[in-house]
């Protein structure tokens, strides 16, 4: 099993990485990873905005993949934006079968326990993926 948590959206050549990982794994072995959800990495300014008196997630440039520079924990952090479709295609091209994909967001119980998470029900922050190396 190869596992990665919230790191692959920093990797420029994720296609090459998926191919290397496939070479390390035996047939049937797994790759499990999480990345920031593409609707989170896409915008020029990843932030909530007020539109018609309602808080909404600002989204632009979703289909324009590539580097995005943001200020998160430090100024000038570079992330690589990819669509969900690109992640799926790159996995398949590297010799993986997609087993599961989840756009994580808190459920009602989690929001009740953590009220600050309520707006996370309007857009997922994370994409969770499980794949198996083909024979």
Order of alpha helices (4+ residues) and beta strands (2+ residues): beta-alpha-beta-alpha-beta-beta-beta-beta-alpha-beta-alpha-beta
